[in-house]
Amino acid sequence: MGAGLMNVLGLELGVLILFAGMNVYAFVLMGTDKRRAEQGKWRIPEQRLWTAAVLGGGIGAYFGMRHFRHKTKRTNFRIGFPALAAVETVAVVWLLFV
């Protein structure tokens, strides 16, 4: 492999690691916010949930919403998180196969 190809593969790997990390972070945020809501404690601001989702954690935020049954009645989350997850999925597939 040439040096140019290795740089591209390194960049792709870095982006995939970033996506994975942000998705885990978004999933954990959803679970933490749900637990805090049930306990009547201080909540994670919605802006932080959205920021994590927009910055590459859309899939994790969506699965966190479904797994923890959190924010499922809020229309902006019900529509926005799946939309971000779809965009993120397309981006990852494009990164890996195109």
N, C-alpha and C positions, 0 to 999 in steps of 0.2 A: 504494500500500500504506500502511496505517496504521502508526503507530509501534508499536502492540502486536504486529502481525504481524511486523515487522522484528525485534523482540526475540525472538520465538519462533524465527524462522528463524536468528538469530544463535546462540541457545542450541543448536538442533539441529546447526548447523554445528560449534559448539564440541565437542559430544558426539561427533560423527563424527570430528573431528580427534583427540580423545582416544582413541577406539577404534582408529583407524588407528595412532597412535603406540604404543599399548600392544601392539598386535598385532605390529608391527615389532620392538619391544623383546623380546617373548616369543620370537619366531622367532629372533632373534639370540642370545638367551640359550641356547636349545636347541642351536644350532650351536656356540656357544662351549664349552658344557659337554661336548658330544660330542668336540670337538677336544681339550679338556683331558684327557678320559678316555682317549683314544687315546694321548696323550703322557705319561700317568702324572703329570700335574700336578695342582695344587690344583683342586678341583671347585667348581662353583656349588652352594650348598645347595639341596636340594629345596624348602625353604620359599620361597626366592626365586622358583623356577620357578612354584610354585603361586600365589604372591602376584601375579606378573605376569599369570598366566592369569585369576585371579579378578577382578582390577581392570580387566578389559576386554580382555585379551590371549588369550582362549581360542582364538580361531580361529588366531592366529599360533602359539600353543603347540602346537596340534594339527597344523598343517601343518609346523611345525618337527620335531615328533616323527616324522612320516611321512617328511619329506624327508631328515633326517639319520639315520633309523633309530635313534633314541635314546629310551630308556625304554619301548620297545615291549613288553618282557616283564613290565613292572611293571603289575599289574592296576589299581592305583589311577590310573595315568596312562592306561592303555588305555581305561578307562571314564570317568574324570573329565574329561580334556581334550576328548573328543568331546561329552560332555554340556555342558560350558561353552561349547563352540563353537556348539552348537545353541541354547542359551539366548541367547547373544550375537547370533546370526543373527536370531532372532525379535525381539530388542530393537531391532536396527538396522532391520529391515523395518517394525516397528511405528512407530519414530521417523520413518521416511521416508514411510510411506503411510497411517498412521492419524491 
